[in-house]
Amino acid sequence: MTRHFLTTADWSREELQALLDDAVALKANPLQSRLGGKSIALVFFNPSLRTRTSFDLGMHQLGGHAIVLQPGAGAWPIEFEDGVVMDGKPEEHVAEAARVLSRYCDAIAVRAFPKFEDWSVDREDHVIRQFARWATVPVINMETITHPCQEMALMMAIQERLGKPDRKKFVLTWTYHPRPLNTAVANSAALISTKFGMDVTLLCPNKDYLLDPRYMDLAAQYAQEQGGSFTVTHDIEEAYTGADVVYAKSWGALPYFGNWDAEKPIRDAHKHFIVDEAKMAMTNDGLFSHCLPMRRNVKATDGVTDSPNSLVIEEAENRLHVQKALMSAII
Ligand code: CP
């Protein structure tokens, strides 16, 4: 049966831990021939440094081959709507693109960010869902409205430093950024931290910055199932006090989707949410991380980013190991 990796919500904690355990083994012994003769299509609708490099190199290190495709820039633009008269820019339909790639490749990985115009549309994750519908091989999410590979790399980094994550305090803090960004990493951080039994605090400027109810509800459900907790605060001191991990991310407020000029003054008024040394001093000698790319001294200070407690480079490295474990498992 084809097993996709669209969101960790489809995978149990035990299944995810098995991937993490294999990632640790792959980190110790990186060059293996597990996927000799196999191939993966990496379909990018948006830019990338880490994701593209780590998937391509990861497949190579396992004896397989990766092909990078950028629809609309070297590959044909793709249509995703059913029953449409294709008299616009797209030259082919996902119904053909996904099935043809499935005949060539053993997996298809897709990066497709939201369009940032209408959250009720973007939250359906239409592009990757259409790939999964038409593909006859596993489809991997390389970031759409969640970023499951990033959350796995984060959890691996946490376990490497802290061991068992259960009941450790994890703070997911909104930070300022000049542009409204995707909620994908924030959604993912909420999912993985609660799924692994942490005491999770979501810190954001006000209720407009809450995540989509789908992820808020899942986080609350996982917290209950795993014996952890999931709370929301807008109070910086309350959030940081006693934190074991501080995870920073910026995102646009969902009620303002497509109306970003109205959101900008609210965002601009919260530049003080930057992760700095004074805030980290309130933590329990807490670890800091961010998915990268990250604007230094906007989201986190140089001092925090470069401190021995910073996981940013370890988390980025772990993308390679967890994705190799994932490709090994589903191909
Ligand atoms: N964190 C992450 O996905 O990085 P890239 O956007 O560079 O792939």
Boltz pocket constraint, residues with backbone or C-beta under 6 A from the ligand:
constraints:
  - pocket:
      binder: B
      contacts: [[A, 47], [A, 48], [A, 49], [A, 50], [A, 51], [A, 52], [A, 142], [A, 143], [A, 150], [A, 291], [A, 292], [A, 293]]
      max_distance: 6.0
